[in-house]
C-alpha cells in the first residue's frame, strides 16, 4: 500500500461522523451490497461471522419509522410506558463516572447549543430525540442483529463490522449515523423485520447522502489525543 492509498483510507476514517440530516436521494441497492461485501471482511472470533443485516427502504422503512415514532411519542406522554420498551443489553453504565460523563454532557449540550435548544426546553428536546426514529430522514435503515445464543464477543465482532460499513460508505460518498436509541424498541423493530425470536437487535444505522445545507451536520465531536488513552511500555 503506497502513501496515497494510506491517505485515502485515513481520510475515509477521519471524515466519518454522525450525520443527523439526510437528503431523500435514493441509494442504489448494488451500492449497499458492495458496502456490505467489503464490511463482511471484519474479523470475528473463530470466524463465526455472527452478524445479520436487514436493509430497510421504501414503504417498509416508512412503516417502521411511523410505528417507532408513535411509540416514542406515547412514552413521552406517558413515561410509565418506558417499562414496556427496555433494551436487551445495557449499552450505557448504570452509574456514570468522569471523564465519560463529562464527555457525554459536552456532546449533548454541544449539539443542543448548535440547534438553539436551551436547558428546560423539553418539547424541543423531545422533537430532536424523535428525529432519531425518523432516521434523520435517511432513505435507508440498516438493522444489525446477532443470535441470542452468542456471547458478548459477538457484539464486539458485529461492532467491527458496523465500523467497516460506515467507513466503506464514506469512501463511496455516503454518510451514516449509528444509533443505539432504536434498541429500546426492539419488539417493534424485530416484528417489522420478520426476524426470528432467537435474534437480538444490536444497532441501527441510518444511511444516505448528507444534506450539505443543514447546520446540524456541522457538528463534529472532538477526540482525545493519543497520549490521553495510550500507554507505551518498554523494557
Rosetta constraint file for C-alpha pairs under 8 A:
AtomPair CA 1 CA 5 HARMONIC 6.02 0.50
AtomPair CA 1 CA 6 HARMONIC 6.70 0.50
AtomPair CA 2 CA 6 HARMONIC 6.35 0.50
AtomPair CA 3 CA 7 HARMONIC 6.21 0.50
AtomPair CA 4 CA 8 HARMONIC 6.28 0.50
AtomPair CA 5 CA 9 HARMONIC 6.32 0.50
AtomPair CA 6 CA 10 HARMONIC 6.10 0.50
AtomPair CA 7 CA 11 HARMONIC 5.94 0.50
AtomPair CA 8 CA 12 HARMONIC 6.32 0.50
AtomPair CA 9 CA 13 HARMONIC 6.43 0.50
AtomPair CA 10 CA 14 HARMONIC 6.05 0.50
AtomPair CA 11 CA 15 HARMONIC 5.64 0.50
AtomPair CA 12 CA 16 HARMONIC 6.29 0.50
AtomPair CA 12 CA 167 HARMONIC 5.75 0.50
AtomPair CA 12 CA 168 HARMONIC 7.60 0.50
AtomPair CA 12 CA 170 HARMONIC 5.78 0.50
AtomPair CA 12 CA 171 HARMONIC 5.30 0.50
AtomPair CA 13 CA 167 HARMONIC 5.72 0.50
AtomPair CA 13 CA 170 HARMONIC 7.93 0.50
AtomPair CA 15 CA 170 HARMONIC 7.71 0.50
AtomPair CA 16 CA 166 HARMONIC 7.33 0.50
AtomPair CA 16 CA 167 HARMONIC 6.69 0.50
AtomPair CA 16 CA 170 HARMONIC 6.26 0.50
AtomPair CA 16 CA 175 HARMONIC 7.27 0.50
AtomPair CA 16 CA 176 HARMONIC 7.94 0.50
AtomPair CA 17 CA 175 HARMONIC 7.80 0.50
AtomPair CA 17 CA 176 HARMONIC 7.41 0.50
AtomPair CA 17 CA 177 HARMONIC 7.42 0.50
AtomPair CA 17 CA 220 HARMONIC 6.70 0.50
AtomPair CA 17 CA 221 HARMONIC 7.94 0.50
AtomPair CA 18 CA 175 HARMONIC 7.72 0.50
AtomPair CA 18 CA 176 HARMONIC 5.99 0.50
AtomPair CA 18 CA 177 HARMONIC 4.44 0.50
AtomPair CA 18 CA 178 HARMONIC 6.93 0.50
AtomPair CA 18 CA 217 HARMONIC 7.99 0.50
AtomPair CA 18 CA 220 HARMONIC 7.94 0.50
AtomPair CA 19 CA 175 HARMONIC 6.49 0.50
AtomPair CA 19 CA 176 HARMONIC 5.84 0.50
AtomPair CA 19 CA 177 HARMONIC 5.36 0.50
AtomPair CA 19 CA 210 HARMONIC 6.53 0.50
AtomPair CA 19 CA 216 HARMONIC 7.82 0.50
AtomPair CA 19 CA 217 HARMONIC 5.63 0.50
AtomPair CA 20 CA 136 HARMONIC 5.29 0.50
AtomPair CA 20 CA 177 HARMONIC 6.86 0.50
AtomPair CA 20 CA 210 HARMONIC 7.99 0.50
AtomPair CA 20 CA 216 HARMONIC 6.38 0.50
AtomPair CA 20 CA 217 HARMONIC 6.17 0.50
AtomPair CA 21 CA 136 HARMONIC 5.14 0.50
AtomPair CA 21 CA 137 HARMONIC 6.45 0.50
AtomPair CA 21 CA 138 HARMONIC 7.37 0.50
AtomPair CA 21 CA 210 HARMONIC 6.12 0.50
AtomPair CA 21 CA 211 HARMONIC 5.63 0.50
AtomPair CA 21 CA 214 HARMONIC 6.54 0.50
AtomPair CA 21 CA 216 HARMONIC 6.92 0.50
AtomPair CA 21 CA 217 HARMONIC 6.62 0.50
AtomPair CA 22 CA 136 HARMONIC 6.22 0.50
AtomPair CA 22 CA 137 HARMONIC 5.48 0.50
AtomPair CA 22 CA 138 HARMONIC 5.03 0.50
AtomPair CA 22 CA 139 HARMONIC 7.98 0.50
AtomPair CA 22 CA 208 HARMONIC 6.26 0.50
AtomPair CA 22 CA 209 HARMONIC 5.60 0.50
AtomPair CA 22 CA 210 HARMONIC 4.39 0.50
AtomPair CA 22 CA 211 HARMONIC 4.76 0.50
AtomPair CA 23 CA 137 HARMONIC 6.96 0.50
AtomPair CA 23 CA 138 HARMONIC 6.62 0.50
AtomPair CA 23 CA 139 HARMONIC 7.91 0.50
AtomPair CA 23 CA 208 HARMONIC 7.13 0.50
AtomPair CA 23 CA 209 HARMONIC 5.66 0.50
AtomPair CA 23 CA 210 HARMONIC 5.92 0.50
AtomPair CA 23 CA 211 HARMONIC 5.14 0.50
AtomPair CA 24 CA 137 HARMONIC 6.76 0.50
AtomPair CA 24 CA 138 HARMONIC 6.38 0.50
AtomPair CA 24 CA 139 HARMONIC 5.82 0.50
AtomPair CA 24 CA 208 HARMONIC 7.81 0.50
AtomPair CA 24 CA 209 HARMONIC 7.77 0.50
AtomPair CA 25 CA 139 HARMONIC 7.10 0.50
AtomPair CA 25 CA 208 HARMONIC 7.32 0.50
AtomPair CA 25 CA 209 HARMONIC 6.76 0.50
AtomPair CA 26 CA 139 HARMONIC 6.15 0.50
AtomPair CA 26 CA 208 HARMONIC 7.43 0.50
AtomPair CA 27 CA 31 HARMONIC 7.10 0.50
AtomPair CA 27 CA 32 HARMONIC 7.40 0.50
AtomPair CA 27 CA 139 HARMONIC 7.35 0.50
AtomPair CA 27 CA 140 HARMONIC 7.43 0.50
AtomPair CA 27 CA 208 HARMONIC 6.47 0.50
AtomPair CA 28 CA 32 HARMONIC 6.66 0.50
AtomPair CA 29 CA 33 HARMONIC 6.24 0.50
AtomPair CA 30 CA 34 HARMONIC 6.14 0.50
AtomPair CA 31 CA 35 HARMONIC 6.31 0.50
AtomPair CA 32 CA 36 HARMONIC 6.22 0.50
AtomPair CA 33 CA 37 HARMONIC 6.07 0.50
AtomPair CA 34 CA 38 HARMONIC 6.34 0.50
AtomPair CA 35 CA 39 HARMONIC 6.08 0.50
AtomPair CA 35 CA 165 HARMONIC 6.05 0.50
AtomPair CA 35 CA 168 HARMONIC 5.69 0.50
AtomPair CA 35 CA 169 HARMONIC 6.24 0.50
AtomPair CA 36 CA 40 HARMONIC 6.01 0.50
AtomPair CA 36 CA 165 HARMONIC 6.27 0.50
AtomPair CA 37 CA 41 HARMONIC 7.39 0.50
AtomPair CA 38 CA 164 HARMONIC 7.48 0.50
AtomPair CA 38 CA 165 HARMONIC 7.67 0.50
AtomPair CA 38 CA 168 HARMONIC 7.16 0.50
AtomPair CA 39 CA 161 HARMONIC 5.53 0.50
AtomPair CA 39 CA 162 HARMONIC 7.30 0.50
AtomPair CA 39 CA 163 HARMONIC 7.93 0.50
AtomPair CA 39 CA 164 HARMONIC 4.66 0.50
AtomPair CA 39 CA 165 HARMONIC 5.11 0.50
AtomPair CA 39 CA 168 HARMONIC 7.06 0.50
AtomPair CA 40 CA 49 HARMONIC 7.86 0.50
AtomPair CA 40 CA 161 HARMONIC 6.24 0.50
AtomPair CA 40 CA 164 HARMONIC 7.86 0.50
AtomPair CA 41 CA 161 HARMONIC 7.61 0.50
AtomPair CA 42 CA 157 HARMONIC 7.41 0.50
AtomPair CA 42 CA 160 HARMONIC 5.99 0.50
AtomPair CA 42 CA 161 HARMONIC 5.04 0.50
AtomPair CA 42 CA 164 HARMONIC 6.90 0.50
AtomPair CA 43 CA 47 HARMONIC 6.93 0.50
AtomPair CA 43 CA 49 HARMONIC 7.76 0.50
AtomPair CA 43 CA 157 HARMONIC 6.51 0.50
AtomPair CA 43 CA 160 HARMONIC 7.27 0.50
AtomPair CA 43 CA 161 HARMONIC 7.69 0.50
AtomPair CA 44 CA 48 HARMONIC 5.92 0.50
AtomPair CA 44 CA 49 HARMONIC 5.64 0.50
AtomPair CA 44 CA 50 HARMONIC 7.63 0.50
AtomPair CA 44 CA 154 HARMONIC 7.34 0.50
AtomPair CA 44 CA 157 HARMONIC 4.92 0.50
AtomPair CA 44 CA 158 HARMONIC 7.86 0.50
AtomPair CA 45 CA 49 HARMONIC 7.79 0.50
AtomPair CA 45 CA 153 HARMONIC 7.27 0.50
AtomPair CA 45 CA 154 HARMONIC 7.53 0.50
AtomPair CA 45 CA 157 HARMONIC 7.15 0.50
AtomPair CA 49 CA 157 HARMONIC 7.43 0.50
AtomPair CA 49 CA 158 HARMONIC 7.91 0.50
AtomPair CA 50 CA 146 HARMONIC 5.82 0.50
AtomPair CA 50 CA 147 HARMONIC 7.13 0.50
AtomPair CA 50 CA 150 HARMONIC 7.78 0.50
AtomPair CA 50 CA 154 HARMONIC 6.09 0.50
AtomPair CA 50 CA 157 HARMONIC 7.28 0.50
AtomPair CA 50 CA 158 HARMONIC 6.86 0.50
AtomPair CA 51 CA 144 HARMONIC 6.77 0.50
AtomPair CA 51 CA 145 HARMONIC 6.05 0.50
AtomPair CA 51 CA 146 HARMONIC 5.34 0.50
AtomPair CA 51 CA 154 HARMONIC 7.93 0.50
AtomPair CA 51 CA 157 HARMONIC 7.80 0.50
AtomPair CA 51 CA 158 HARMONIC 5.53 0.50
AtomPair CA 51 CA 161 HARMONIC 7.85 0.50
AtomPair CA 52 CA 144 HARMONIC 5.74 0.50
AtomPair CA 52 CA 145 HARMONIC 5.25 0.50
AtomPair CA 52 CA 146 HARMONIC 6.20 0.50
AtomPair CA 53 CA 142 HARMONIC 6.52 0.50
AtomPair CA 53 CA 143 HARMONIC 5.62 0.50
AtomPair CA 53 CA 144 HARMONIC 4.72 0.50
AtomPair CA 53 CA 145 HARMONIC 6.47 0.50
AtomPair CA 54 CA 142 HARMONIC 5.67 0.50
AtomPair CA 54 CA 143 HARMONIC 5.03 0.50
AtomPair CA 54 CA 144 HARMONIC 6.56 0.50
AtomPair CA 54 CA 193 HARMONIC 7.25 0.50
AtomPair CA 55 CA 140 HARMONIC 6.92 0.50
AtomPair CA 55 CA 141 HARMONIC 6.04 0.50
AtomPair CA 55 CA 142 HARMONIC 4.85 0.50
AtomPair CA 55 CA 143 HARMONIC 6.65 0.50
AtomPair CA 56 CA 60 HARMONIC 6.31 0.50
AtomPair CA 56 CA 61 HARMONIC 5.24 0.50
AtomPair CA 56 CA 140 HARMONIC 5.77 0.50
AtomPair CA 56 CA 141 HARMONIC 5.07 0.50
AtomPair CA 56 CA 142 HARMONIC 6.27 0.50
AtomPair CA 56 CA 143 HARMONIC 7.79 0.50
AtomPair CA 57 CA 61 HARMONIC 4.65 0.50
AtomPair CA 57 CA 62 HARMONIC 7.63 0.50
AtomPair CA 57 CA 139 HARMONIC 6.09 0.50
AtomPair CA 57 CA 140 HARMONIC 5.06 0.50
AtomPair CA 57 CA 141 HARMONIC 6.61 0.50
AtomPair CA 58 CA 62 HARMONIC 6.41 0.50
AtomPair CA 58 CA 139 HARMONIC 7.32 0.50
AtomPair CA 59 CA 63 HARMONIC 6.11 0.50
AtomPair CA 60 CA 64 HARMONIC 6.17 0.50
AtomPair CA 61 CA 65 HARMONIC 6.17 0.50
AtomPair CA 61 CA 139 HARMONIC 7.70 0.50
AtomPair CA 61 CA 140 HARMONIC 7.26 0.50
AtomPair CA 61 CA 141 HARMONIC 6.92 0.50
AtomPair CA 62 CA 66 HARMONIC 6.07 0.50
AtomPair CA 63 CA 67 HARMONIC 6.25 0.50
AtomPair CA 64 CA 68 HARMONIC 6.25 0.50
AtomPair CA 64 CA 188 HARMONIC 7.99 0.50
AtomPair CA 64 CA 189 HARMONIC 6.93 0.50
AtomPair CA 64 CA 192 HARMONIC 6.52 0.50
AtomPair CA 65 CA 69 HARMONIC 5.86 0.50
AtomPair CA 65 CA 133 HARMONIC 5.98 0.50
AtomPair CA 65 CA 134 HARMONIC 5.48 0.50
AtomPair CA 65 CA 135 HARMONIC 7.55 0.50
AtomPair CA 66 CA 70 HARMONIC 6.11 0.50
AtomPair CA 66 CA 134 HARMONIC 7.90 0.50
AtomPair CA 67 CA 71 HARMONIC 6.28 0.50
AtomPair CA 67 CA 188 HARMONIC 7.45 0.50
AtomPair CA 68 CA 72 HARMONIC 6.18 0.50
AtomPair CA 68 CA 133 HARMONIC 6.42 0.50
AtomPair CA 68 CA 185 HARMONIC 6.83 0.50
AtomPair CA 68 CA 188 HARMONIC 6.99 0.50
AtomPair CA 68 CA 189 HARMONIC 7.77 0.50
AtomPair CA 69 CA 73 HARMONIC 6.17 0.50
AtomPair CA 69 CA 130 HARMONIC 6.48 0.50
AtomPair CA 69 CA 133 HARMONIC 5.70 0.50
AtomPair CA 69 CA 134 HARMONIC 7.05 0.50
AtomPair CA 70 CA 74 HARMONIC 6.23 0.50
AtomPair CA 71 CA 75 HARMONIC 6.27 0.50
AtomPair CA 72 CA 76 HARMONIC 6.20 0.50
AtomPair CA 72 CA 130 HARMONIC 7.13 0.50
AtomPair CA 73 CA 77 HARMONIC 6.28 0.50
AtomPair CA 73 CA 130 HARMONIC 7.88 0.50
AtomPair CA 74 CA 78 HARMONIC 5.85 0.50
AtomPair CA 74 CA 79 HARMONIC 7.92 0.50
AtomPair CA 74 CA 81 HARMONIC 7.48 0.50
AtomPair CA 75 CA 79 HARMONIC 4.95 0.50
AtomPair CA 75 CA 80 HARMONIC 7.17 0.50
AtomPair CA 75 CA 81 HARMONIC 5.38 0.50
AtomPair CA 75 CA 82 HARMONIC 5.79 0.50
AtomPair CA 76 CA 126 HARMONIC 7.50 0.50
AtomPair CA 81 CA 85 HARMONIC 7.28 0.50
AtomPair CA 82 CA 86 HARMONIC 6.99 0.50
AtomPair CA 85 CA 184 HARMONIC 5.11 0.50
AtomPair CA 85 CA 185 HARMONIC 5.56 0.50
AtomPair CA 85 CA 186 HARMONIC 7.63 0.50
AtomPair CA 85 CA 187 HARMONIC 7.68 0.50
AtomPair CA 86 CA 183 HARMONIC 7.81 0.50
AtomPair CA 86 CA 184 HARMONIC 4.89 0.50
AtomPair CA 86 CA 185 HARMONIC 7.27 0.50
AtomPair CA 87 CA 183 HARMONIC 5.27 0.50
AtomPair CA 87 CA 184 HARMONIC 4.34 0.50
AtomPair CA 87 CA 185 HARMONIC 7.32 0.50
AtomPair CA 87 CA 186 HARMONIC 7.09 0.50
AtomPair CA 88 CA 183 HARMONIC 7.56 0.50
AtomPair CA 88 CA 184 HARMONIC 7.76 0.50
AtomPair CA 88 CA 200 HARMONIC 7.54 0.50
AtomPair CA 91 CA 180 HARMONIC 7.58 0.50
AtomPair CA 96 CA 100 HARMONIC 7.03 0.50
AtomPair CA 96 CA 101 HARMONIC 5.66 0.50
AtomPair CA 97 CA 101 HARMONIC 5.69 0.50
AtomPair CA 98 CA 102 HARMONIC 6.00 0.50
AtomPair CA 99 CA 103 HARMONIC 6.42 0.50
AtomPair CA 100 CA 104 HARMONIC 6.21 0.50
AtomPair CA 101 CA 105 HARMONIC 6.14 0.50
AtomPair CA 102 CA 106 HARMONIC 6.16 0.50
AtomPair CA 103 CA 107 HARMONIC 6.07 0.50
AtomPair CA 104 CA 108 HARMONIC 6.26 0.50
AtomPair CA 105 CA 109 HARMONIC 6.06 0.50
AtomPair CA 106 CA 110 HARMONIC 5.69 0.50
AtomPair CA 107 CA 111 HARMONIC 6.26 0.50
AtomPair CA 107 CA 221 HARMONIC 6.95 0.50
AtomPair CA 108 CA 112 HARMONIC 6.20 0.50
AtomPair CA 109 CA 113 HARMONIC 5.67 0.50
AtomPair CA 110 CA 114 HARMONIC 6.32 0.50
AtomPair CA 110 CA 219 HARMONIC 7.94 0.50
AtomPair CA 111 CA 115 HARMONIC 6.39 0.50
AtomPair CA 111 CA 216 HARMONIC 7.60 0.50
AtomPair CA 111 CA 219 HARMONIC 6.65 0.50
AtomPair CA 112 CA 116 HARMONIC 5.96 0.50
AtomPair CA 112 CA 117 HARMONIC 4.88 0.50
AtomPair CA 112 CA 118 HARMONIC 7.00 0.50
AtomPair CA 113 CA 117 HARMONIC 5.79 0.50
AtomPair CA 113 CA 118 HARMONIC 6.95 0.50
AtomPair CA 114 CA 215 HARMONIC 7.69 0.50
AtomPair CA 114 CA 216 HARMONIC 6.95 0.50
AtomPair CA 114 CA 219 HARMONIC 7.54 0.50
AtomPair CA 115 CA 215 HARMONIC 7.93 0.50
AtomPair CA 115 CA 216 HARMONIC 6.92 0.50
AtomPair CA 117 CA 121 HARMONIC 6.57 0.50
AtomPair CA 117 CA 124 HARMONIC 6.44 0.50
AtomPair CA 117 CA 125 HARMONIC 7.00 0.50
AtomPair CA 121 CA 125 HARMONIC 6.32 0.50
AtomPair CA 122 CA 126 HARMONIC 6.00 0.50
AtomPair CA 123 CA 127 HARMONIC 6.17 0.50
AtomPair CA 124 CA 128 HARMONIC 6.23 0.50
AtomPair CA 125 CA 129 HARMONIC 6.10 0.50
AtomPair CA 126 CA 130 HARMONIC 6.14 0.50
AtomPair CA 127 CA 131 HARMONIC 6.63 0.50
AtomPair CA 128 CA 132 HARMONIC 7.43 0.50
AtomPair CA 129 CA 133 HARMONIC 7.66 0.50
AtomPair CA 130 CA 134 HARMONIC 6.68 0.50
AtomPair CA 131 CA 135 HARMONIC 6.48 0.50
AtomPair CA 131 CA 136 HARMONIC 5.28 0.50
AtomPair CA 131 CA 137 HARMONIC 7.94 0.50
AtomPair CA 132 CA 136 HARMONIC 5.86 0.50
AtomPair CA 132 CA 179 HARMONIC 7.51 0.50
AtomPair CA 132 CA 181 HARMONIC 7.28 0.50
AtomPair CA 132 CA 182 HARMONIC 7.98 0.50
AtomPair CA 133 CA 182 HARMONIC 7.06 0.50
AtomPair CA 134 CA 138 HARMONIC 7.83 0.50
AtomPair CA 135 CA 139 HARMONIC 7.93 0.50
AtomPair CA 135 CA 141 HARMONIC 6.94 0.50
AtomPair CA 135 CA 206 HARMONIC 5.44 0.50
AtomPair CA 136 CA 206 HARMONIC 7.38 0.50
AtomPair CA 138 CA 206 HARMONIC 5.80 0.50
AtomPair CA 138 CA 207 HARMONIC 5.77 0.50
AtomPair CA 138 CA 208 HARMONIC 5.28 0.50
AtomPair CA 138 CA 209 HARMONIC 7.51 0.50
AtomPair CA 139 CA 206 HARMONIC 7.84 0.50
AtomPair CA 139 CA 207 HARMONIC 6.88 0.50
AtomPair CA 139 CA 208 HARMONIC 6.09 0.50
AtomPair CA 140 CA 206 HARMONIC 6.02 0.50
AtomPair CA 140 CA 207 HARMONIC 5.10 0.50
AtomPair CA 140 CA 208 HARMONIC 6.32 0.50
AtomPair CA 141 CA 204 HARMONIC 6.84 0.50
AtomPair CA 141 CA 205 HARMONIC 5.87 0.50
AtomPair CA 141 CA 206 HARMONIC 4.88 0.50
AtomPair CA 141 CA 207 HARMONIC 6.15 0.50
AtomPair CA 142 CA 204 HARMONIC 5.58 0.50
AtomPair CA 142 CA 205 HARMONIC 4.99 0.50
AtomPair CA 142 CA 206 HARMONIC 6.37 0.50
AtomPair CA 142 CA 207 HARMONIC 7.23 0.50
AtomPair CA 143 CA 201 HARMONIC 7.22 0.50
AtomPair CA 143 CA 202 HARMONIC 7.84 0.50
AtomPair CA 143 CA 203 HARMONIC 6.15 0.50
AtomPair CA 143 CA 204 HARMONIC 4.61 0.50
AtomPair CA 143 CA 205 HARMONIC 6.54 0.50
AtomPair CA 144 CA 158 HARMONIC 7.89 0.50
AtomPair CA 144 CA 201 HARMONIC 6.09 0.50
AtomPair CA 144 CA 202 HARMONIC 5.69 0.50
AtomPair CA 144 CA 203 HARMONIC 5.33 0.50
AtomPair CA 144 CA 204 HARMONIC 6.17 0.50
AtomPair CA 145 CA 199 HARMONIC 6.11 0.50
AtomPair CA 145 CA 200 HARMONIC 5.25 0.50
AtomPair CA 145 CA 201 HARMONIC 4.50 0.50
AtomPair CA 145 CA 202 HARMONIC 5.30 0.50
AtomPair CA 145 CA 203 HARMONIC 7.23 0.50
AtomPair CA 146 CA 150 HARMONIC 7.30 0.50
AtomPair CA 146 CA 154 HARMONIC 7.30 0.50
AtomPair CA 146 CA 155 HARMONIC 7.55 0.50
AtomPair CA 146 CA 158 HARMONIC 7.82 0.50
AtomPair CA 146 CA 199 HARMONIC 5.58 0.50
AtomPair CA 146 CA 200 HARMONIC 5.44 0.50
AtomPair CA 146 CA 201 HARMONIC 6.84 0.50
AtomPair CA 146 CA 202 HARMONIC 7.01 0.50
AtomPair CA 147 CA 198 HARMONIC 5.66 0.50
AtomPair CA 147 CA 199 HARMONIC 4.48 0.50
AtomPair CA 147 CA 200 HARMONIC 6.06 0.50
AtomPair CA 148 CA 198 HARMONIC 5.46 0.50
AtomPair CA 148 CA 199 HARMONIC 5.51 0.50
AtomPair CA 148 CA 200 HARMONIC 5.80 0.50
AtomPair CA 149 CA 198 HARMONIC 7.46 0.50
AtomPair CA 150 CA 154 HARMONIC 6.15 0.50
AtomPair CA 151 CA 155 HARMONIC 7.54 0.50
AtomPair CA 152 CA 156 HARMONIC 6.88 0.50
AtomPair CA 153 CA 157 HARMONIC 6.30 0.50
AtomPair CA 154 CA 158 HARMONIC 6.14 0.50
AtomPair CA 155 CA 159 HARMONIC 5.99 0.50
AtomPair CA 155 CA 202 HARMONIC 7.43 0.50
AtomPair CA 156 CA 160 HARMONIC 6.46 0.50
AtomPair CA 157 CA 161 HARMONIC 6.47 0.50
AtomPair CA 158 CA 162 HARMONIC 6.08 0.50
AtomPair CA 159 CA 163 HARMONIC 6.26 0.50
AtomPair CA 160 CA 164 HARMONIC 6.32 0.50
AtomPair CA 161 CA 165 HARMONIC 6.34 0.50
AtomPair CA 162 CA 166 HARMONIC 6.38 0.50
AtomPair CA 163 CA 167 HARMONIC 6.22 0.50
AtomPair CA 164 CA 168 HARMONIC 5.88 0.50
AtomPair CA 165 CA 169 HARMONIC 5.97 0.50
AtomPair CA 166 CA 170 HARMONIC 6.18 0.50
AtomPair CA 166 CA 175 HARMONIC 7.25 0.50
AtomPair CA 166 CA 176 HARMONIC 6.14 0.50
AtomPair CA 167 CA 171 HARMONIC 6.23 0.50
AtomPair CA 168 CA 172 HARMONIC 6.52 0.50
AtomPair CA 169 CA 173 HARMONIC 6.54 0.50
AtomPair CA 169 CA 174 HARMONIC 5.02 0.50
AtomPair CA 169 CA 175 HARMONIC 6.29 0.50
AtomPair CA 169 CA 176 HARMONIC 7.55 0.50
AtomPair CA 170 CA 174 HARMONIC 4.93 0.50
AtomPair CA 170 CA 175 HARMONIC 5.54 0.50
AtomPair CA 170 CA 176 HARMONIC 7.85 0.50
AtomPair CA 173 CA 209 HARMONIC 7.34 0.50
AtomPair CA 174 CA 207 HARMONIC 7.10 0.50
AtomPair CA 174 CA 208 HARMONIC 5.57 0.50
AtomPair CA 174 CA 209 HARMONIC 5.06 0.50
AtomPair CA 174 CA 210 HARMONIC 7.13 0.50
AtomPair CA 175 CA 207 HARMONIC 5.93 0.50
AtomPair CA 175 CA 208 HARMONIC 5.61 0.50
AtomPair CA 175 CA 209 HARMONIC 5.66 0.50
AtomPair CA 175 CA 210 HARMONIC 5.89 0.50
AtomPair CA 176 CA 205 HARMONIC 6.38 0.50
AtomPair CA 176 CA 206 HARMONIC 5.29 0.50
AtomPair CA 176 CA 207 HARMONIC 4.63 0.50
AtomPair CA 176 CA 208 HARMONIC 6.57 0.50
AtomPair CA 177 CA 205 HARMONIC 5.44 0.50
AtomPair CA 177 CA 206 HARMONIC 5.07 0.50
AtomPair CA 177 CA 207 HARMONIC 6.90 0.50
AtomPair CA 178 CA 203 HARMONIC 6.94 0.50
AtomPair CA 178 CA 204 HARMONIC 5.90 0.50
AtomPair CA 178 CA 205 HARMONIC 4.32 0.50
AtomPair CA 178 CA 206 HARMONIC 6.49 0.50
AtomPair CA 179 CA 203 HARMONIC 6.01 0.50
AtomPair CA 179 CA 204 HARMONIC 5.12 0.50
AtomPair CA 179 CA 205 HARMONIC 5.84 0.50
AtomPair CA 179 CA 206 HARMONIC 7.73 0.50
AtomPair CA 180 CA 202 HARMONIC 7.41 0.50
AtomPair CA 180 CA 203 HARMONIC 5.35 0.50
AtomPair CA 180 CA 204 HARMONIC 6.50 0.50
AtomPair CA 182 CA 186 HARMONIC 6.80 0.50
AtomPair CA 182 CA 203 HARMONIC 7.22 0.50
AtomPair CA 182 CA 204 HARMONIC 6.48 0.50
AtomPair CA 183 CA 201 HARMONIC 6.18 0.50
AtomPair CA 183 CA 202 HARMONIC 6.66 0.50
AtomPair CA 183 CA 203 HARMONIC 6.69 0.50
AtomPair CA 183 CA 204 HARMONIC 7.86 0.50
AtomPair CA 185 CA 189 HARMONIC 6.26 0.50
AtomPair CA 186 CA 190 HARMONIC 5.72 0.50
AtomPair CA 186 CA 200 HARMONIC 7.82 0.50
AtomPair CA 186 CA 201 HARMONIC 6.14 0.50
AtomPair CA 187 CA 191 HARMONIC 6.16 0.50
AtomPair CA 188 CA 192 HARMONIC 6.13 0.50
AtomPair CA 189 CA 193 HARMONIC 6.13 0.50
AtomPair CA 190 CA 194 HARMONIC 6.04 0.50
AtomPair CA 190 CA 195 HARMONIC 5.23 0.50
AtomPair CA 190 CA 196 HARMONIC 7.79 0.50
AtomPair CA 190 CA 201 HARMONIC 7.38 0.50
AtomPair CA 191 CA 195 HARMONIC 6.42 0.50
AtomPair CA 195 CA 199 HARMONIC 6.66 0.50
AtomPair CA 210 CA 217 HARMONIC 7.71 0.50
AtomPair CA 211 CA 217 HARMONIC 7.52 0.50
AtomPair CA 212 CA 217 HARMONIC 7.22 0.50
AtomPair CA 214 CA 218 HARMONIC 7.80 0.50
AtomPair CA 215 CA 219 HARMONIC 7.70 0.50
AtomPair CA 224 CA 228 HARMONIC 6.29 0.50
AtomPair CA 224 CA 229 HARMONIC 7.48 0.50
AtomPair CA 225 CA 229 HARMONIC 7.40 0.50
AtomPair CA 226 CA 230 HARMONIC 5.88 0.50
AtomPair CA 227 CA 231 HARMONIC 7.32 0.50
